[in-house]
């Protein structure tokens, strides 16, 4: 493990609650990061997000576009389906690739800021600090491992072997000589097939691996004996800050949604497919894409429901005992022996002691709320709104969405 490794995978400092020592990045120091660092795309400090967005986008798309321009296959009107008319290709290389890289910066910043709050908030008690340290170290080890990336490379090779048959795919209709029964693919087509798609697939598979690491990380944290506070006003037992994590996947969802929407847009524009024929696929994607990034939080459901159940029982018994004492003293006018419970300042009058019970009753089963999911939903929905506007006025599309929401 070199100096690029997260503080989380280094020995714990003397002050166990020092926030920086509990940070973890799912991006920094993985094999792809190290490779880009060696070739100068990532500076010594920072992630080099902007320079990498520009480099990989232009590297993947520009040679193909220049070749298509050279053979007059780039712009609409030159051939029946020019390169710019294949919206899926351009969405992959001009939209998804930079968004995937932008997402790396967001996931790095968000996770390194929020994870230390498990310690600083006291949710992980001191006796469980070594266990959390082991979880973070193990996650960093898997992130840095080479074997998963070898497996990704193998998947890409298999995709090229079985996913690019001998005949020319329709997606490459712009890459050959129009009118030939079997168009010969030119340089631009080959560049897209084996370079552009490789860049796109590598970044996509990298995100799949990081998402699995994230899900595994949350699952192991949820298994720790967390010191939840059922009366916490965040209605999440103190875990509300975890609800800020889904936003870091918004660029990924937006990139994938753009690819799907652009491919469907090509069918609408060039093949006269009616929008209604795609409604099931569109609705399924808009629902399933955000839901996929809710799944990693499910391990907290059992923990939070159990904490809520136990707290309702305990506070219910406490309130009942307090209420009986108050009733005996003030309604039945009985002499009640000195009871610390009646005079406890932290409980106060009857109205105050009921407030914690109401907070517990409102505790949510997951550390998520609608504001946590809105960025993911918007990222999935915006490209579909643009898609729908091809065959419907944008006002009608927005009106239909508003009716669905209200």
C-alpha positions in Angstrom: 0.0 0.0 0.0 1.6 3.3 -1.1 1.0 6.8 0.0 -2.0 7.2 -2.2 -3.9 4.8 0.0 -6.7 6.4 2.1 -6.1 7.3 5.7 -8.6 4.6 6.6 -6.3 1.9 5.5 -3.3 3.3 7.4 -2.7 2.7 11.2 -5.1 4.5 13.4 -3.7 7.8 14.9 -3.6 8.4 18.6 -6.8 10.4 18.4 -9.3 7.8 17.2 -11.9 10.4 16.6 -9.8 12.5 14.1 -12.2 12.7 11.2 -9.5 12.6 8.4 -8.3 9.2 9.6 -11.7 7.6 8.9 -12.2 8.8 5.3 -12.3 6.4 2.4 -12.4 7.0 -1.3 -13.8 4.5 -3.8 -11.7 6.0 -6.6 -8.3 7.1 -5.3 -5.6 4.5 -5.8 -7.5 1.9 -7.7 -5.7 0.4 -10.8 -7.3 2.8 -13.2 -6.4 5.8 -11.0 -2.8 4.5 -10.8 -2.5 4.1 -14.6 -3.8 7.6 -15.2 -1.5 8.9 -12.6 1.5 7.3 -14.4 0.6 8.8 -17.8 0.1 12.3 -16.3 -3.6 12.6 -16.5 -4.0 12.8 -12.7 -1.9 15.4 -10.9 -0.1 14.7 -7.6 -2.8 16.6 -5.7 -6.5 16.1 -6.7 -8.2 13.9 -9.2 -7.7 15.9 -12.4 -11.4 15.7 -13.2 -11.5 18.4 -15.9 -8.4 17.3 -17.8 -9.6 13.7 -17.8 -13.1 14.6 -18.9 -11.6 16.5 -21.9 -8.9 13.9 -22.7 -11.0 10.7 -22.7 -14.0 12.4 -24.4 -11.8 13.7 -27.3 -9.7 10.5 -27.4 -12.8 8.4 -27.8 -14.9 10.5 -30.1 -12.7 13.0 -32.1 -10.9 10.5 -34.4 -14.2 8.9 -35.4 -15.8 12.3 -36.0 -12.8 13.6 -38.1 -12.9 10.5 -40.2 -16.7 10.8 -40.7 -16.3 14.5 -41.7 -13.5 13.5 -44.1 -15.7 11.0 -45.9 -18.7 13.3 -45.7 -20.6 11.0 -43.3 -20.8 13.3 -40.3 -23.6 15.8 -40.7 -27.4 15.3 -41.4 -28.2 15.5 -45.1 -24.9 13.9 -46.2 -26.1 10.3 -46.0 -29.4 8.7 -44.7 -28.0 8.1 -41.2 -24.9 10.1 -40.6 -22.7 9.8 -37.5 -24.4 12.7 -35.7 -27.7 11.0 -36.4 -26.6 8.0 -34.4 -27.5 9.6 -31.1 -26.4 6.6 -29.1 -22.8 6.8 -30.2 -22.5 10.5 -29.4 -24.3 10.1 -26.1 -21.9 7.4 -25.0 -18.8 9.3 -25.9 -19.8 13.0 -25.5 -22.2 12.7 -22.6 -21.7 9.5 -20.6 -17.9 9.4 -20.6 -17.5 12.9 -19.1 -20.3 12.3 -16.7 -18.8 9.1 -15.5 -15.5 10.9 -14.8 -17.3 13.8 -13.2 -19.1 11.3 -10.9 -15.7 10.1 -9.7 -15.0 13.5 -8.2 -18.5 13.6 -6.6 -18.3 10.1 -5.1 -14.8 10.8 -3.7 -15.8 14.2 -2.1 -19.1 13.0 -0.7 -17.9 9.7 0.8 -14.7 11.1 2.3 -16.8 13.9 3.9 -19.7 11.8 5.3 -18.1 8.5 6.4 -16.1 10.1 9.3 -19.4 11.2 10.8 -19.9 7.6 11.9 -17.1 8.4 14.4 -17.6 12.1 15.2 -21.3 11.6 15.8 -20.7 8.7 18.2 -22.8 6.2 16.1 -19.9 3.8 16.2 -19.0 3.4 19.9 -15.3 3.5 20.8 -15.1 -0.3 21.4 -16.2 -0.8 17.8 -13.6 1.5 16.3 -11.2 -1.4 15.5 -14.0 -3.2 13.7 -14.8 -0.1 11.6 -11.1 0.4 10.9 -11.0 -3.2 9.6 -14.0 -2.7 7.3 -12.5 0.5 5.8 -9.1 -1.2 5.3 -10.6 -4.2 3.7 -12.7 -2.0 1.3 -9.5 -0.1 0.4 -7.7 -3.4 -0.3 -10.5 -4.6 -2.6 -10.5 -1.2 -4.4 -6.8 -1.4 -5.0 -6.8 -5.0 -6.1 -5.9 -5.8 -9.7 -7.9 -9.0 -10.2 -11.4 -7.3 -10.6 -9.9 -5.1 -13.3 -8.5 -8.1 -15.1 -12.0 -9.6 -14.9 -13.4 -6.4 -16.4 -10.9 -6.6 -19.2 -12.0 -10.1 -19.9 -15.6 -9.1 -20.0 -14.8 -6.4 -22.6 -12.9 -8.9 -24.7 -15.8 -11.3 -24.6 -18.1 -8.5 -25.5 -16.0 -7.7 -28.6 -15.7 -11.3 -29.7 -19.4 -12.1 -29.3 -21.0 -8.7 -29.5 -19.4 -7.6 -32.7 -20.2 -10.2 -35.3 -18.8 -10.4 -38.8 -21.7 -8.5 -40.4 -21.8 -4.7 -39.9 -24.1 -3.7 -37.1 -26.8 -1.1 -37.9 -25.1 1.2 -35.4 -22.2 1.4 -38.0 -24.3 2.2 -41.0 -22.5 5.6 -41.2 -19.1 3.9 -41.2 -19.1 2.3 -44.6 -20.0 3.1 -48.2 -23.8 3.6 -48.4 -25.6 1.3 -50.8 -23.2 -1.6 -50.5 -24.8 -4.9 -49.5 -22.0 -5.4 -47.0 -20.4 -2.0 -46.3 -16.7 -2.1 -45.5 -16.0 -0.4 -42.2 -13.6 2.5 -42.4 -11.1 3.8 -39.9 -13.7 5.8 -38.0 -15.9 2.8 -37.5 -13.0 0.7 -36.2 -11.9 3.4 -33.9 -15.4 3.6 -32.4 -15.7 -0.2 -32.1 -12.4 -0.9 -30.4 -11.4 2.4 -28.8 -14.4 4.5 -28.2 -16.5 1.7 -26.9 -13.5 0.4 -24.8 -13.3 3.8 -23.0 -17.1 3.8 -22.4 -17.3 0.2 -21.2 -14.2 0.5 -19.0 -15.7 3.5 -17.1 -19.1 1.8 -16.9 -17.7 -1.4 -15.5 -15.5 0.6 -13.1 -18.7 2.2 -11.8 -20.4 -1.2 -11.5 -17.4 -2.4 -9.3 -17.5 0.7 -7.2 -21.2 0.4 -6.7 -20.7 -3.2 -5.5 -17.9 -2.0 -3.1 -20.2 0.7 -1.8 -23.1 -1.8 -1.2 -20.7 -4.2 0.6 -19.3 -1.3 2.7 -22.8 -0.2 3.9 -23.8 -3.8 4.6 -20.8 -4.4 6.9 -21.3 -1.1 8.6 -25.0 -1.9 9.2 -23.9 -5.1 11.0 -21.9 -3.2 13.6 -23.7 -2.6 16.9 -24.4 1.0 16.1 -25.3 3.4 18.9 -28.5 4.7 17.3 -30.5 7.4 19.0 -34.2 6.6 18.3 -35.2 10.1 19.7 -33.0 11.9 17.2 -34.9 14.7 15.5 -33.6 13.5 12.1 -36.0 10.6 12.4 -33.2 8.2 11.3 -31.6 7.5 14.7 -28.8 9.8 13.8 -28.1 8.3 10.4 -29.6 11.1 8.3 -26.2 12.0 6.9 -26.1 8.7 5.0 -29.1 10.0 3.1 -26.7 12.5 1.4 -24.8 9.7 -0.3 -27.2 8.8 -3.2 -26.6 12.1 -4.8 -23.1 11.0 -5.7 -24.5 8.5 -8.2 -26.6 11.2 -10.0 -23.9 11.7 -12.8 -23.8 7.9 -13.4 -27.6 7.7 -13.7 -27.7 10.7 -15.9 -25.0 9.2 -18.2 -26.8 5.9 -18.5 -30.2 7.5 -19.0 -28.7 9.7 -21.8 -27.5 6.6 -23.6 -30.8 4.8 -23.4 -32.8 7.9 -24.4 -30.5 8.7 -27.3 -30.7 5.2 -28.7 -34.5 5.3 -28.5 -34.4 8.8 -30.0 -32.7 7.3 -33.1 -35.5 4.9 -33.5 -38.1 7.7 -33.2 -36.3 10.0 -35.7 -34.9 7.6 -38.3 -37.2 4.5 -38.0 -40.5 6.2 -37.2 -41.0 4.1 -34.1 -43.9 5.7 -32.1 -43.1 6.9 -28.6 -46.0 4.8 -27.2 -44.2 1.7 -28.3 -41.4 2.5 -25.9 -43.4 3.6 -22.9 -42.9 0.4 -20.9 -39.2 0.4 -21.4 -39.0 4.2 -20.5 -41.1 3.8 -17.3 -39.2 0.7 -16.2 -35.9 2.5 -16.6 -37.1 5.7 -14.7 -38.2 3.6 -11.8 -35.5 0.9 -11.7 -32.4 3.2 -12.2 -32.9 5.2 -9.0 -34.1 2.1 -7.1 -30.8 0.3 -7.9 -28.9 2.9 -5.8 -31.4 2.5 -2.9 -30.6 -1.2 -2.5 -27.3 -0.6 -0.7 -29.2 1.1 2.1 -31.5 -1.9 2.7 -29.2 -3.5 5.3 -30.0 -0.6 7.6 -33.7 -1.4 7.5 -33.6 -4.2 10.0 -31.3 -2.3 12.3 -33.5 0.8 12.3 -36.8 -1.0 12.7 -35.4 -3.0 15.6 -34.1 0.1 17.3 -37.5 1.7 16.8 -39.4 -1.3 18.2 -37.2 -1.5 21.2 -37.3 2.2 21.9 -41.1 2.3 21.6 -41.4 -0.4 24.1 -38.9 1.1 26.5 -40.2 4.6 26.3 -43.8 3.4 26.4 -43.1 1.7 29.7 -41.3 4.8 31.0 -44.2 7.1 30.0 -46.7 4.7 31.5 -44.9 4.6 34.8 -44.5 8.4 34.8 -48.2 8.9 34.0 -49.4 6.6 36.8 -47.3 8.6 39.3 -48.7 11.9 38.0 -52.2 10.5 38.1 -51.8 9.2 41.7 -50.3 12.5 42.9 -52.6 15.0 41.2 -55.8 13.2 40.4 -56.2 10.7 43.2 -54.5 13.1 45.7 -52.4 10.3 47.1 -49.2 10.7 49.0 -46.6 9.6 46.5 -43.2 8.7 48.1 -40.3 10.7 46.7 -39.9 9.7 43.1 -36.9 10.9 41.1 -38.9 10.2 37.9 -41.3 13.0 38.7 -38.6 15.5 39.4 -36.2 14.6 36.6 -35.4 17.8 34.7 -34.6 15.9 31.5 -38.2 14.5 31.4 -40.1 17.6 32.6 -43.9 17.7 32.5 -46.2 15.1 30.9 -46.2 17.0 27.6 -42.4 16.9 27.4 -42.0 13.3 28.3 -44.4 12.3 25.5 -42.3 14.2 22.9 -39.6 11.5 22.7 -42.2 8.8 22.1 -43.6 10.8 19.2 -40.1 11.3 17.7 -39.6 7.5 17.9 -42.9 6.8 16.3 -41.9 9.0 13.3 -38.5 7.2 12.9 -38.1 6.1 9.3 -37.1 2.5 8.3 -34.2 3.7 6.1 -31.8 6.7 6.4 -33.4 8.1 3.2 -36.0 10.7 2.4 -37.5 12.1 -0.8 -34.9 14.8 -1.1 -32.2 12.0 -1.1 -33.8 10.4 -4.1 -34.9 13.4 -6.1 -31.4 13.9 -7.8 -31.4 10.3 -8.9 -35.0 10.5 -10.2 -34.3 13.8 -12.0 -31.1 12.3 -13.6 -33.1 9.4 -14.9 -36.1 11.5 -16.0 -34.5 14.5 -17.8 -33.2 12.6 -20.8 -36.6 10.9 -21.1 -38.3 14.3 -21.2 -36.1 15.4 -24.0 -36.8 12.1 -25.8 -40.6 12.5 -25.4 -40.4 16.1 -26.7 -39.4 14.7 -30.1 -42.9 13.5 -30.8 -44.8 15.6 -28.2 -44.8 19.3 -27.3 -42.7 19.9 -24.3 -45.6 21.5 -22.5 -47.7 18.4 -22.9 -44.8 16.3 -21.5 -44.3 18.4 -18.5 -48.1 18.6 -17.9 -48.3 14.8 -18.0 -45.5 14.5 -15.5 -47.1 17.1 -13.2 -50.3 15.1 -13.2 -48.4 11.9 -12.3 -46.7 13.7 -9.4 -49.8 15.3 -7.9 
